[in-house]
Amino acid sequence: MAKASSKSQTHFECQACSYQTSKWLGRCPDCGEWNSLVEEQSPRHIAAKHAQGEHFYSLSSDLLPLEEIGSEAPPRTITGLGEFDRLLGGGMVPGSVILLGGDPGIGKSTLALQLLSNIAKKNQSAQQTVAYLSGEESVDQIKLRADRLQIKEKNLLVMTENDLAKALPRIEKAQPQMLIVDSIQTVYQPELSSVPGSVSQVRECAGKLIYLAKSRGMSIILIGHVTKEGSLAGPKILEHMVDTVLYFEGERGQPYRILRTFKNRFGSVSELAVYEMDALGLQEVSNPSELFLSESPQLGPGSVILSSLKGTRPLLAELQALVTPTSFGMPRRVAIGVDSQRVALLVAILEKIVGLGIGGQDIFINVVGGLDIDEPSVDLGLLLAMASSFQGKAPQERCLILGEVGLNGEVRPVSGTELRLQEAQRLGLKKAMIPERGWKQKSIPGMEIIHVSNVGEALEIYTQMG
């Protein structure tokens, strides 16, 4: 009987999709992953431990009419990193929880220490502390990185601990204004039998940290690992539990890092901030459009200037296309920074609508600087870049290209046209080609605006610019 009771306290849970079953299976019936089910304690057994008096943070309030709730929210915490504050919508909201993910070695821990350093400097007079909890490095290793980054604030507290049950009482006693956990996959709850990083461990540890943040008004950043597919490791519910999800991206061998917002309860989503990694850590790039644009006043054949709207920020970038005769039976299609399916669609439009025979050519597309552009506003520029490379012609001066292309060759309007044009004008561009419909203002002082309604008209005008 005792043996049966012990078994009833456990179940098997898939580490990929959280599917649960009472017995072990070689393959998960829900997601199809092999050898992904591990034995873990049942939720009833964990709840029983909490009921026996184990400390657990929780939230509670009376049921009140919305209009009776005080409207004075606590002020946001300004980190001092302007791009990071803008990304969050004006600083960190007290009690918020941010999930920061990224590839190994991309600079997540460096960014975390710089954030804490900035806040610690502001709070020295008020004797308010900030804390860094690491489950991956010793305190000596963290000190070495802090010395390299020239971080010496006395009110920045550092602790190495994997057992969250031991770490939380110390953190609560110190009452830091901000806490960073590096990483959520390395801490664990001892009452759970599963290993750190498993679905149940990540869910339970994140849950306790979130309740701590909400109940104490403490801002917490959880650093998360990513899988080989590029998604955050652990259960998908982790992204639903937190207030903000940030991804840190960058190309190997490149000094530039891109921080993106994928979820934000207190600000705009799809925002973007650019950093440059140097010997003293991450430095903000306040004008990222200059990084992705050629300094030459004239672009070569196959090069166009596009604009991508990242949240509320228009970002200009240079896209290059190379169309060349193929050496194989099947022409190659390589697209870096844009959707390869959209490239195939635009090639078909050039063949069918314009009559430009590039379907049998090798086509290579690249967005300069490693930027990803995933919106339809780049259709017209991408189409003109391929035509320009095929014909070997380029305009005499730089011109911003905007417009979505329909299957019948029509050029459709895009959102944020005025913001994009203003950014182009600020960077010195004098010309822009935009859709005929959609933007009511139709002109910007000091900038020549070319309106087009279809790809045939756009290609003819663009060719005449050469």
C-alpha positions in Angstrom: 0.0 0.0 0.0 2.8 2.4 0.8 4.4 1.7 -2.5 1.2 2.5 -4.4 0.8 5.7 -2.4 4.3 6.7 -3.4 3.6 6.1 -7.1 0.4 8.1 -6.9 2.4 11.2 -5.9 4.3 11.2 -9.2 3.4 11.5 -12.9 5.3 11.7 -16.2 5.5 15.1 -17.9 6.7 15.9 -21.4 9.6 18.5 -21.3 8.6 19.9 -24.7 4.9 20.5 -24.4 3.9 19.7 -20.7 1.7 16.7 -21.6 1.1 14.6 -18.5 0.5 10.9 -18.2 0.5 8.4 -15.3 3.0 6.0 -17.0 6.2 6.5 -19.0 6.0 6.5 -22.8 8.8 6.5 -25.3 7.1 9.1 -27.5 4.8 12.0 -26.4 1.3 11.4 -27.8 0.7 15.2 -27.9 3.8 16.7 -29.6 5.5 13.6 -31.0 8.9 14.1 -29.2 10.9 11.0 -28.3 12.3 10.4 -24.8 10.9 13.7 -23.5 8.7 12.3 -20.6 10.3 12.5 -17.2 8.9 11.6 -13.8 7.8 14.5 -11.6 5.8 15.0 -8.5 2.1 15.6 -8.9 0.5 19.0 -8.4 -1.6 17.5 -5.5 1.5 16.4 -3.7 3.1 19.9 -4.1 -0.2 21.6 -2.9 -0.3 19.4 0.1 3.2 20.6 1.1 2.1 24.2 0.8 -1.0 23.4 2.9 1.2 22.1 5.6 2.6 25.5 6.2 5.4 25.9 3.6 6.0 29.5 2.8 4.5 30.6 -0.6 3.9 34.1 -1.9 0.4 34.9 -3.0 -1.7 37.9 -4.1 -5.1 38.9 -2.8 -7.4 41.9 -2.8 -11.0 42.8 -2.2 -13.4 42.8 -5.2 -13.7 46.5 -5.9 -15.3 48.6 -8.7 -12.6 49.8 -11.1 -13.5 53.5 -10.6 -12.8 53.2 -6.9 -9.3 51.9 -7.3 -6.6 54.5 -6.8 -5.3 55.9 -10.1 -1.9 57.0 -8.8 0.5 54.2 -10.0 4.0 54.1 -8.6 6.5 55.8 -10.9 8.5 53.8 -13.3 12.1 53.0 -12.5 14.4 54.8 -15.0 17.4 52.5 -15.5 19.5 55.2 -17.2 19.9 53.1 -20.3 17.9 55.3 -22.7 17.2 52.7 -25.3 16.2 50.0 -22.8 13.8 52.5 -21.1 12.3 53.4 -24.4 11.9 49.7 -25.2 9.9 49.1 -22.1 7.7 52.2 -22.7 9.4 54.6 -20.4 11.2 52.6 -17.7 10.5 49.5 -15.6 7.2 49.3 -13.8 7.6 48.4 -10.1 6.4 44.8 -9.5 6.9 43.8 -13.2 8.7 40.7 -14.3 10.7 40.6 -17.5 11.9 37.5 -19.3 15.2 38.1 -21.2 16.2 35.4 -23.7 19.1 35.0 -26.1 21.8 32.8 -27.5 24.8 31.8 -25.4 27.5 34.5 -25.3 25.2 37.2 -26.8 25.6 39.5 -23.8 22.6 38.8 -21.5 24.6 38.7 -18.3 26.6 41.8 -19.3 23.4 43.7 -20.0 22.0 42.5 -16.6 25.0 43.8 -14.7 25.0 47.1 -16.5 21.3 47.6 -15.7 21.9 46.9 -12.0 25.0 49.2 -12.0 23.0 52.1 -13.4 20.1 51.7 -10.9 22.6 51.2 -8.0 24.3 54.5 -8.9 21.0 56.4 -8.7 20.1 54.8 -5.4 23.4 55.3 -3.5 22.1 58.3 -1.6 18.8 56.5 -0.7 20.7 53.4 0.3 18.5 51.2 -1.8 20.0 48.0 -3.0 19.8 45.9 -6.1 20.5 42.2 -6.3 22.0 39.7 -8.8 21.2 36.0 -8.2 23.3 33.6 -10.3 22.9 29.9 -10.6 25.6 29.6 -13.3 28.7 31.5 -11.9 30.5 31.8 -8.7 30.7 35.2 -7.0 34.4 35.5 -7.9 33.6 35.0 -11.6 30.9 37.7 -11.4 33.4 40.0 -9.7 35.8 39.5 -12.6 33.2 40.5 -15.1 32.2 43.5 -13.0 35.8 44.6 -12.9 36.1 44.4 -16.7 32.9 46.5 -17.0 34.2 48.9 -14.3 31.3 48.3 -12.0 32.1 49.1 -8.4 28.8 50.1 -6.7 28.6 49.0 -3.1 24.8 48.7 -3.0 24.9 46.0 -5.8 24.5 42.7 -4.0 25.6 39.4 -5.6 24.7 35.9 -4.5 25.3 32.4 -6.0 22.6 29.9 -5.1 20.7 27.3 -7.1 18.2 26.4 -4.3 15.4 28.9 -4.6 14.0 27.9 -1.2 17.3 29.2 0.4 17.7 32.2 -1.8 14.2 33.7 -1.4 14.4 34.4 2.4 17.7 36.2 1.9 16.4 38.3 -1.0 13.2 39.2 0.9 15.3 40.3 3.9 17.5 42.6 1.7 14.4 44.0 0.0 16.2 45.1 -3.2 14.5 47.4 -5.6 15.5 45.2 -8.5 16.4 41.5 -8.8 18.0 39.7 -11.7 18.0 35.8 -11.8 20.6 34.3 -14.1 19.1 32.0 -15.2 15.6 30.7 -14.5 16.7 27.3 -15.9 19.4 26.8 -13.3 17.4 27.4 -10.1 15.2 24.8 -8.5 12.7 23.9 -5.8 14.0 21.1 -3.6 10.5 19.6 -3.0 10.3 18.8 -6.7 12.0 15.6 -7.8 12.8 16.8 -11.4 16.1 18.3 -12.4 16.6 22.1 -12.8 15.4 23.3 -16.2 12.6 20.8 -16.4 9.1 22.0 -17.2 7.8 21.7 -13.6 10.9 23.4 -12.1 10.8 26.4 -14.4 7.1 26.8 -13.9 7.3 26.6 -10.1 10.4 28.7 -9.7 9.0 31.4 -12.1 5.7 31.3 -10.2 7.3 32.0 -6.9 9.5 34.8 -8.2 6.5 36.4 -10.0 4.4 36.3 -6.8 7.4 37.8 -4.9 7.6 40.7 -7.4 3.9 41.5 -7.3 3.5 41.3 -3.5 6.7 43.3 -2.7 6.7 45.7 -5.7 10.1 44.4 -6.7 11.1 44.5 -10.4 12.6 41.2 -11.5 14.4 40.2 -14.7 14.5 36.4 -15.4 17.3 35.5 -17.9 16.3 32.5 -20.0 18.1 30.0 -22.2 17.0 29.3 -25.7 16.7 26.1 -27.6 18.5 25.2 -30.8 15.4 26.3 -32.7 15.8 29.8 -31.1 12.7 29.7 -28.8 12.9 30.1 -25.0 13.6 26.9 -23.2 11.0 25.6 -20.8 7.2 25.6 -20.9 5.4 28.1 -23.1 3.4 29.2 -20.1 6.5 31.0 -18.8 6.0 33.6 -21.5 2.3 34.0 -20.5 3.2 34.4 -16.8 5.7 37.3 -17.2 4.8 40.9 -18.1 7.4 41.5 -20.8 9.4 39.2 -23.1 12.7 40.4 -24.6 14.9 38.6 -27.1 18.6 39.5 -27.4 19.9 38.7 -30.9 23.2 39.1 -32.9 25.3 37.6 -35.6 28.5 35.7 -34.7 31.5 37.9 -35.4 29.5 41.1 -35.4 29.7 43.6 -32.6 26.1 44.7 -32.9 23.3 43.3 -30.8 19.6 43.8 -31.3 17.1 43.7 -28.4 13.5 43.1 -29.4 10.2 43.3 -27.5 7.8 40.4 -28.2 5.4 41.1 -25.4 4.9 44.1 -23.2 1.9 44.7 -20.9 3.0 48.3 -20.2 4.2 49.5 -23.6 4.4 48.9 -27.3 5.4 45.5 -28.7 7.8 44.9 -31.7 10.1 47.7 -30.4 13.8 47.4 -31.1 17.0 48.7 -29.5 20.6 48.3 -30.9 23.7 47.9 -28.9 27.4 47.6 -29.8 29.6 45.3 -27.7 33.1 46.6 -26.8 35.7 46.1 -24.1 33.6 48.0 -21.6 30.3 46.2 -22.3 27.3 47.1 -24.3 27.1 50.6 -25.7 23.8 52.1 -26.9 23.4 52.9 -30.6 21.0 55.9 -30.6 20.8 56.1 -34.4 20.7 52.5 -35.7 19.6 53.5 -39.2 23.1 54.8 -39.9 24.5 51.3 -39.2 22.4 49.6 -41.9 22.9 52.3 -44.6 25.7 52.7 -47.1 27.7 55.9 -46.7 28.0 56.2 -50.5 25.6 58.8 -52.0 24.9 56.4 -54.8 23.9 52.8 -54.5 25.1 50.1 -56.9 22.9 47.9 -59.0 20.7 45.6 -56.9 20.8 47.9 -53.8 17.8 49.8 -52.4 16.9 51.6 -49.2 13.9 50.2 -47.3 12.2 51.2 -44.1 10.9 48.8 -41.4 8.7 50.0 -38.6 9.9 48.5 -35.3 7.1 49.3 -32.9 7.1 53.1 -32.9 10.6 53.5 -34.5 11.2 53.6 -38.2 14.4 51.9 -39.1 16.1 52.4 -42.5 18.2 49.6 -44.0 19.9 48.7 -47.2 18.8 45.6 -49.0 21.1 44.0 -51.7 20.0 41.6 -54.4 22.3 39.7 -56.8 20.7 38.1 -59.8 23.1 36.0 -61.9 22.9 33.1 -64.4 22.7 29.7 -62.7 25.3 27.0 -63.1 22.9 24.3 -62.0 19.7 22.7 -63.4 17.7 24.2 -60.6 18.3 28.0 -59.9 19.2 28.8 -56.3 17.2 31.1 -54.0 19.0 32.5 -50.9 17.3 35.1 -48.7 18.9 36.5 -45.6 16.9 38.9 -43.5 13.7 38.6 -45.6 11.1 35.9 -46.1 12.1 33.4 -48.8 8.5 32.7 -49.7 7.9 36.4 -50.3 11.0 36.4 -52.6 9.5 33.6 -54.7 6.2 35.5 -54.9 7.8 38.7 -56.2 9.9 36.7 -58.7 6.6 35.3 -60.1 5.1 38.8 -60.3 8.2 40.1 -62.2 7.8 37.2 -64.6 4.1 37.3 -65.1 3.2 41.1 -64.8 6.4 42.8 -65.9 7.7 40.2 -68.3 11.2 40.2 -66.8 12.6 36.7 -67.2 14.5 36.1 -64.0 12.9 32.9 -63.0 15.8 30.8 -64.3 18.5 33.0 -62.6 20.2 32.4 -59.3 18.9 35.0 -56.8 20.6 36.1 -53.6 19.1 38.5 -51.2 20.7 40.1 -48.1 19.8 42.8 -45.6 22.9 44.7 -44.6 24.0 44.4 -41.0 22.1 41.2 -40.2 18.7 42.9 -39.7 15.5 40.9 -40.1 12.7 42.6 -42.0 9.4 40.7 -41.9 6.7 43.2 -43.0 5.1 43.6 -46.5 6.2 47.3 -46.8 9.5 46.0 -48.3 7.8 44.3 -51.2 8.3 47.1 -53.7 11.9 47.7 -52.7 12.8 44.0 -52.9 11.2 43.7 -56.3 13.1 46.7 -57.7 16.3 45.5 -56.2 16.0 42.2 -58.1 15.1 44.0 -61.3 18.0 46.5 -60.8 20.5 43.7 -60.4 19.2 41.8 -63.4 19.3 44.9 -65.7 22.6 46.2 -64.2 21.1 49.7 -63.5 21.0 51.8 -60.4 19.5 55.3 -59.7 21.9 58.3 -59.5 20.9 59.2 -56.0 19.5 57.3 -53.0 15.8 56.9 -52.8 13.6 55.3 -50.1 11.2 52.6 -51.5 8.0 51.8 -49.7 5.0 49.7 -50.8 3.3 46.3 -50.5 2.9 44.5 -53.8 -0.3 42.6 -54.6 -0.5 39.5 -56.9 -1.9 41.5 -59.7 1.1 43.9 -59.6 -0.7 46.7 -57.7 1.2 48.7 -55.1 -0.7 48.8 -51.9 -0.3 51.4 -49.0 1.6 50.7 -45.8 1.3 51.9 -42.3 3.4 54.7 -40.7 4.3 56.3 -44.1 4.9 59.7 -42.5 7.1 58.4 -39.8 9.2 56.5 -42.3 9.5 59.5 -44.6 10.5 61.8 -41.8 13.3 59.4 -40.7 14.5 59.2 -44.3 14.6 63.0 -44.6 16.5 63.3 -41.2 19.2 60.9 -42.7 19.6 63.1 -45.8 17.5 61.3 -48.4 15.9 63.6 -50.9 13.6 61.2 -52.8 11.0 58.5 -51.9 8.8 56.2 -53.9 5.6 55.4 -52.1 2.1 54.0 -53.1 -0.4 56.3 -54.8 -3.1 55.5 -52.2 -3.2 55.5 -48.5 -1.3 58.6 -47.4 -3.4 61.7 -47.4 -0.7 64.3 -47.0 1.0 63.4 -50.3 4.1 65.5 -49.7 6.8 66.5 -47.3 8.6 69.9 -47.6 12.1 69.5 -49.0 11.6 65.9 -50.2 10.5 64.7 -53.6 7.7 62.1 -53.3 7.1 59.8 -56.3 3.7 58.1 -56.2 3.2 54.8 -58.1 0.2 52.6 -58.4 1.6 49.4 -60.0 5.0 47.6 -60.4 5.3 48.4 -64.1 5.1 52.1 -63.4 7.5 51.8 -60.5 10.1 49.9 -62.5 9.9 52.3 -65.4 10.5 55.3 -63.1 13.2 53.6 -61.1 15.0 52.7 -64.4 14.8 56.3 -65.6 16.6 57.4 -62.3 19.7 55.6 -63.5 
